Amino acid sequence: MPQRPPSPRSQSPRSSRTTSRHIMSVLVLIGLSLAAACSNDGTPNPISPKSPAYAQSVGRAKSRGIEDVFLDVETTIPGFGGFFIDSAGDVEAFVSDSSRNVQAANAVRSWFTAHHDLFQRNPKARILLRKGSFGFSQLVAWQQAVAMGTQVADEISLIDADESVNRVTVWVRSQAAADRLPLVADRLGIPREALLARVADLRVTATTQTTDAHRPTSAGFKIKYNFSPDTTEACTMGYNVNVNGERYFITASHCQRNFTGGTGMQWYQTDGTQLGSTAINPAWATTGCTAGALVCRMTDIALVKYWPFFTSLDSTAAETSVVGNGSNSGNQTIGSYYRLASYLGDRVIGDTLYKTGFASGTTKGPLIQSCAITPPDAVFHESVTCASIVQANDIEGDSGAPVYYFRFPLAGDVRVAEGVAWGKGTVLVLQHPQVFLYSPWPIMQSDLGVTMTLWPH
């Protein structure tokens, strides 16, 4: 069993440089300040609350995370295409109508001041306005059209309304499929230039590895479903959470090989110690899924209720002594146990995220896609309708791993809970092609139908 190292309070915080996509030509440079946002006539122009009517009009899921912000901005700034953080740490936004540039910059500045800068951003960073071709609602509509109109032969593995390129990014499983994508666009009545092909493959990550049991239970350690001495099937424990005063932990739904909404399945640690049983595991839909998918759901997440006699748990996340970057894994030696802060708001493409899985250890990389549709994986043929993608390594067995964020310069022993990982992929066009897939906190809550707080709360 790994031994706890000295308290991470005494350690210096890790540093990480945000990375993202190649910077394209910039049309307007506007300095980022902490001033209040204003419209062209000088009146306040804050980002509006989420609009259910607008959500229905573009076929939105119950929550799209950061993409809800883009759609809300577009209600007052037609043609707004979203924003992301580039490799220099600047904020880049797409606007199709250049007369709206000042208004768009003010809206983006307002959001970062209220939701992001408080614990990460450098006030001297710039907002870069780029000429966009499409409003974000158009991209969402075309994302849904591709999801529902393609065929198995089209070899689609992911579809994203992609704010970093102002296109619908379509991951396909072969170069031949990428070459056929313009014909797919023609068949669906979508402009060819609106679709961007990337050759990649995705799959969920529940299979074999070994590691020791750990007390108290902590995010990032190995767990087994329906334990028996000869089984090698295992996943990773996510966060310990409180729901209505009861103790639970989160992990990946597919780990229990049941897509019908079954509950009562039992979970163990590697030494056979019983942890609890599945309490909430929404049934996966069997109709209305993307081509080739047998089942589909907003997330791949299940909630497990601890048995009353199991009291040894905490609210830390384990981080390995080696953190893998790019396509590298970490190790399986615990270096620190970090205190966790509750989810603090939507992450933006370019933010650096970490995950700790028992197989690949701790890995980190930039968020590269948000609320993507993933039809379907090669093992279970499942489709997830709102997945976030991080460019970092992931190995079979990491399903259920905690995903977290670090940007508290004065609190190096704190990590911000972001979500739970459940899948992996390879994107051939990237310099470091390994990626992992995860579901952010608010999307998990929406899918499970509960409010979760970290334990102890």
C-alpha positions in Angstrom: 0.0 0.0 0.0 1.4 3.4 -0.9 2.4 5.5 2.1 1.2 9.1 2.6 4.1 11.5 2.0 4.6 14.6 4.0 1.8 17.1 3.9 1.6 18.8 0.4 1.4 22.2 2.3 5.1 22.1 2.5 5.6 21.5 -1.2 5.9 24.2 -3.8 2.9 24.3 -6.3 3.4 22.7 -9.6 3.6 25.0 -12.6 2.0 24.4 -15.9 1.9 26.3 -19.1 -1.4 26.5 -20.9 -1.2 25.1 -24.4 -3.8 25.0 -27.2 -4.1 25.3 -30.9 -1.9 27.1 -33.3 -2.7 30.8 -33.4 -4.2 31.9 -36.7 -4.1 35.4 -38.1 -5.5 38.0 -35.7 -7.7 40.9 -36.9 -8.1 42.9 -33.8 -6.0 43.1 -30.6 -7.7 44.5 -27.5 -6.0 44.6 -24.1 -7.7 42.6 -21.3 -8.5 44.8 -18.3 -10.7 44.4 -15.2 -13.1 47.2 -16.2 -16.8 46.5 -16.4 -18.1 45.4 -19.8 -20.0 48.1 -21.8 -21.9 48.0 -25.1 -21.1 50.4 -28.0 -23.1 53.2 -26.4 -21.3 52.8 -23.0 -24.2 51.1 -21.1 -23.4 47.9 -19.1 -23.6 44.7 -21.2 -23.2 41.7 -18.9 -23.7 38.2 -20.3 -27.3 37.2 -19.9 -28.7 34.3 -17.9 -29.2 31.0 -19.6 -32.3 31.0 -21.8 -34.4 27.8 -21.9 -36.3 29.0 -25.0 -33.0 29.6 -26.8 -31.7 26.3 -25.7 -34.6 24.5 -27.3 -34.3 26.5 -30.5 -30.9 25.1 -31.3 -31.4 21.6 -29.9 -29.2 22.0 -26.9 -28.6 19.4 -24.3 -29.7 20.1 -20.7 -26.3 21.7 -20.2 -23.3 22.3 -22.5 -20.9 23.8 -19.9 -18.9 26.7 -21.3 -20.8 26.4 -24.6 -23.9 27.7 -22.8 -22.0 31.0 -22.4 -21.3 31.2 -26.1 -24.9 30.6 -27.0 -26.0 33.2 -24.5 -23.6 35.8 -25.9 -24.9 35.1 -29.4 -28.4 36.1 -28.4 -27.2 39.7 -28.1 -24.2 39.6 -30.5 -25.4 37.7 -33.7 -22.6 35.8 -35.3 -20.6 35.3 -32.1 -18.6 32.1 -32.5 -17.2 31.4 -29.0 -13.7 31.9 -27.4 -10.7 29.9 -26.2 -7.3 30.3 -24.6 -4.4 30.1 -27.1 -0.8 28.8 -26.5 0.4 32.3 -25.4 -2.3 32.5 -22.7 -4.3 35.1 -24.6 -8.1 34.8 -25.2 -9.2 34.5 -28.8 -12.8 35.0 -29.9 -14.6 34.6 -33.2 -17.0 37.3 -34.5 -18.5 37.2 -38.0 -19.7 40.9 -37.9 -16.7 43.2 -37.4 -19.0 46.0 -36.3 -19.6 43.9 -33.2 -16.0 43.6 -32.2 -16.0 46.0 -29.3 -19.2 44.6 -27.9 -17.9 41.1 -28.2 -14.6 42.0 -26.5 -16.5 43.6 -23.7 -18.7 40.5 -23.2 -15.7 38.2 -23.2 -13.9 40.4 -20.8 -16.9 40.5 -18.5 -17.1 36.7 -18.3 -13.4 36.3 -17.6 -13.5 38.9 -14.9 -16.5 37.3 -13.2 -15.7 33.6 -13.7 -12.1 32.9 -14.5 -9.7 35.7 -13.6 -10.5 35.5 -9.9 -8.3 32.5 -9.5 -6.2 32.1 -12.7 -5.9 34.8 -15.4 -3.2 37.4 -15.8 -4.9 40.8 -16.1 -2.4 41.8 -18.8 -3.5 39.0 -21.1 -5.1 40.1 -24.4 -8.4 39.5 -26.1 -7.8 38.7 -29.8 -10.8 39.1 -32.1 -10.7 36.9 -35.2 -13.0 37.0 -38.2 -15.5 34.1 -37.9 -17.6 32.5 -40.5 -20.3 31.0 -38.4 -22.3 31.8 -35.3 -22.0 29.2 -32.5 -25.6 28.2 -32.7 -25.0 27.3 -36.4 -22.2 25.0 -35.3 -24.4 23.3 -32.7 -27.1 22.8 -35.2 -24.7 21.2 -37.7 -23.1 19.1 -34.9 -26.5 17.6 -34.2 -27.2 17.2 -38.0 -24.0 15.2 -38.4 -24.7 13.1 -35.3 -28.2 12.1 -36.5 -27.6 12.0 -40.2 -24.4 10.0 -40.7 -24.0 6.3 -41.2 -21.7 3.6 -39.8 -19.8 3.6 -43.1 -18.9 7.2 -42.5 -16.6 6.1 -39.7 -17.3 9.0 -37.3 -15.7 8.8 -33.9 -16.4 12.4 -32.5 -18.4 15.5 -33.5 -17.7 18.8 -31.8 -19.1 22.4 -32.3 -15.5 23.6 -32.0 -15.0 27.2 -30.7 -11.2 27.1 -31.4 -11.6 26.8 -35.2 -15.1 28.1 -35.7 -16.0 24.9 -37.5 -17.6 21.5 -36.7 -14.7 19.3 -36.0 -15.4 15.7 -37.1 -13.0 13.0 -35.9 -13.1 10.0 -38.3 -11.3 6.6 -38.0 -9.4 6.7 -41.3 -7.9 9.1 -43.9 -10.3 7.6 -46.5 -13.2 8.7 -44.2 -11.7 12.2 -43.9 -11.5 12.4 -47.7 -15.2 11.5 -47.9 -16.3 14.1 -45.4 -17.2 16.8 -48.1 -19.6 14.3 -49.6 -21.2 13.7 -46.2 -21.6 17.5 -45.9 -23.3 17.6 -49.3 -25.6 14.8 -48.3 -26.7 16.6 -45.1 -27.0 20.0 -46.7 -24.1 21.5 -44.6 -21.5 23.8 -46.2 -18.4 21.9 -46.9 -16.2 24.6 -45.3 -18.2 24.2 -42.0 -16.7 20.7 -41.4 -13.1 20.0 -40.4 -11.9 16.4 -40.5 -9.4 14.9 -38.0 -8.3 11.3 -38.1 -8.7 9.7 -34.6 -10.2 6.8 -32.7 -11.9 6.7 -29.3 -12.8 4.0 -26.8 -13.8 3.7 -23.2 -11.1 2.6 -20.7 -12.2 -0.2 -18.4 -9.9 -3.3 -18.4 -6.8 -4.7 -16.5 -4.1 -3.3 -14.3 -3.0 -3.8 -10.7 -2.4 -1.6 -7.7 -2.7 -1.8 -3.9 -5.8 -1.0 -1.9 -5.8 2.2 0.1 -7.4 3.5 3.3 -9.0 5.9 3.6 -10.6 5.8 0.2 -9.4 8.7 -2.0 -10.0 9.7 -5.6 -7.6 8.0 -8.0 -7.4 4.5 -6.6 -8.3 1.1 -8.1 -11.7 -0.4 -7.6 -13.4 -3.5 -8.9 -17.0 -4.4 -9.8 -18.3 -7.7 -8.6 -15.0 -8.8 -7.0 -13.6 -12.3 -7.3 -10.0 -13.4 -6.8 -9.5 -14.3 -10.4 -11.0 -11.2 -12.1 -8.8 -8.6 -13.6 -11.5 -6.1 -14.6 -11.0 -2.8 -12.8 -11.6 0.9 -12.9 -10.7 4.0 -10.9 -12.5 5.6 -8.0 -13.6 9.2 -8.6 -14.6 11.7 -6.0 -16.2 11.0 -2.7 -19.3 13.1 -2.6 -22.2 14.0 -0.4 -25.8 13.8 -1.7 -28.5 14.8 0.7 -26.3 13.9 3.7 -25.4 10.4 2.4 -22.0 9.2 1.4 -21.3 8.2 -2.3 -18.4 8.0 -4.8 -18.5 8.5 -8.6 -17.1 6.2 -11.2 -17.7 5.3 -14.9 -21.0 3.6 -15.7 -19.6 1.3 -18.3 -17.3 -0.3 -15.8 -20.2 -2.5 -14.6 -21.0 -3.7 -18.1 -24.7 -2.7 -17.7 -26.4 -0.1 -19.8 -30.0 -0.7 -18.7 -29.9 1.5 -15.6 -29.3 -1.4 -13.2 -28.5 -0.6 -9.5 -27.4 -2.6 -6.6 -24.2 -3.8 -8.2 -21.4 -4.2 -5.7 -17.9 -2.5 -5.7 -14.7 -3.5 -3.9 -11.1 -2.5 -3.4 -8.4 -4.8 -4.6 -8.0 -6.6 -1.3 -11.7 -7.7 -1.4 -13.0 -5.0 1.0 -16.5 -4.2 0.0 -17.2 -0.5 -0.6 -20.8 -0.1 -1.6 -23.4 -0.6 -4.3 -24.6 1.3 -7.4 -27.4 3.7 -6.4 -27.9 5.9 -9.4 -27.1 4.8 -12.9 -29.6 6.2 -15.5 -30.6 3.8 -18.2 -28.9 4.5 -21.6 -31.2 5.3 -24.4 -31.5 2.7 -27.2 -33.2 4.9 -29.7 -32.3 8.3 -31.2 -28.5 7.5 -30.9 -25.9 8.3 -33.6 -25.1 5.8 -36.3 -23.7 2.6 -35.0 -24.3 3.3 -31.4 -26.4 0.7 -29.5 -26.9 3.0 -26.5 -26.4 6.7 -25.7 -26.4 9.0 -22.8 -25.3 12.5 -21.8 -22.5 11.1 -19.6 -20.9 7.7 -18.8 -21.2 8.2 -15.0 -22.6 6.1 -12.1 -23.1 7.0 -8.4 -22.1 4.4 -5.8 -23.5 4.5 -2.3 -21.1 3.4 0.5 -22.1 0.7 2.8 -23.0 2.1 6.3 -20.1 0.2 7.9 -17.5 1.7 5.6 -16.4 4.9 7.2 -12.8 5.3 6.1 -13.0 7.9 3.4 -11.7 11.5 2.8 -12.0 14.3 0.2 -8.5 14.3 -1.1 -7.2 13.3 -4.6 -4.0 11.3 -5.1 -1.4 12.6 -7.4 1.6 10.5 -8.5 5.2 11.6 -8.0 5.7 11.7 -11.8 3.1 13.6 -13.8 2.9 12.6 -17.4 2.7 15.3 -20.1 2.0 15.0 -23.8 1.6 11.3 -24.6 3.5 10.2 -21.5 2.1 8.4 -18.5 2.9 9.2 -14.9 4.0 6.5 -12.5 2.0 4.5 -9.9 3.8 5.9 -6.8 1.8 8.5 -4.9 3.6 11.7 -4.4 0.9 13.9 -2.8 -2.6 13.9 -1.5 -4.3 17.2 -2.4 -7.2 18.9 -0.7 -10.1 19.5 -3.0 -12.1 22.6 -3.7 -15.6 22.4 -5.2 -16.2 23.0 -8.9 -15.7 26.7 -9.6 -17.1 27.2 -13.1 -16.7 26.2 -16.7 -13.2 25.4 -18.1 -12.2 27.0 -21.4 -10.3 25.3 -24.3 -6.7 25.9 -23.5 -7.0 25.4 -19.8 -4.6 22.7 -18.4 -6.4 19.8 -16.6 -5.0 16.8 -14.6 -6.4 13.4 -14.0 -5.2 10.5 -11.8 -6.0 7.0 -13.0 -4.6 3.9 -11.3 -3.2 2.6 -14.6 -1.5 5.7 -16.2 -1.0 7.6 -12.9 -1.4 11.4 -13.1 -1.3 13.0 -16.5 -2.0 16.6 -17.6 -2.7 18.5 -20.8 -4.9 21.2 -22.4 -8.6 21.0 -22.9 -9.1 20.7 -26.7 -12.8 20.0 -27.2 -16.0 20.8 -25.2 -19.4 19.1 -25.2 -18.5 16.9 -28.2 -20.7 13.9 -29.4 -18.8 10.6 -29.4 -20.5 8.1 -31.6 -19.7 5.1 -30.9 -16.8 3.5 -29.2 -15.3 0.2 -30.6 -15.9 -1.9 -27.4 -19.4 -1.2 -26.0 -20.8 0.8 -29.0 -21.9 3.5 -26.7 -22.3 7.2 -27.6 -21.9 10.1 -25.1 -23.6 13.3 -26.1 -21.6 15.9 -24.2 -17.9 14.9 -23.7 -14.9 17.2 -22.9 -11.6 16.1 -24.4 -8.1 16.7 -22.9 -4.8 16.1 -24.8 -3.1 13.8 -22.2 -2.5 10.1 -21.9 -5.0 7.6 -20.6 -4.8 3.8 -20.2 -7.3 1.0 -19.9 -8.3 1.0 -16.2 -8.4 4.8 -15.8 -12.2 4.9 -16.3 -13.8 6.8 -13.3 -10.6 8.8 -12.7 -10.9 12.2 -11.0 -10.2 15.2 -13.4 -9.1 18.4 -11.6 -7.7 21.8 -12.1 -4.8 23.7 -10.4 -4.7 27.5 -10.4 -4.4 28.7 -6.8 -1.0 30.3 -6.6 -1.3 30.9 -2.8 -2.7 27.4 -2.0 -0.4 24.9 -3.6 -2.1 22.0 -1.8 -5.5 22.6 -3.3 -7.0 21.2 -6.5 -10.3 22.1 -8.0 -12.7 19.2 -8.8 -13.6 19.3 -12.5 -15.2 16.0 -13.5 -14.6 12.3 -14.1 -12.8 10.6 -17.0 -14.2 7.5 -18.8 -12.6 7.2 -22.2 -9.5 7.6 -24.3 -8.5 8.3 -27.9 -5.7 8.8 -30.4 -5.7 11.9 -32.7 -3.2 11.3 -35.4 -2.8 14.9 -36.5 -1.6 16.1 -33.0 2.0 16.2 -32.0 1.1 14.4 -28.8 -1.9 12.3 -30.0 -3.2 10.7 -26.8 -6.4 12.2 -25.3 -8.8 11.4 -22.5 -12.5 12.0 -22.4 -14.4 13.2 -19.3 -17.7 14.6 -18.1 -17.6 18.0 -16.2 -19.3 18.4 -12.8 -22.5 20.2 -13.9 -23.2 17.8 -16.8 -22.8 14.8 -14.4 -25.2 16.4 -11.9 -27.7 17.1 -14.8 -27.5 13.5 -16.0 -27.7 11.9 -12.6 -30.4 14.2 -11.4 -28.7 15.1 -8.1 -26.7 17.9 -6.5 -23.3 16.6 -5.4 -20.8 18.3 -3.0 -17.4 17.0 -2.0 -17.2 14.8 1.1 -16.9 16.1 3.8 -18.9 19.1 2.7 
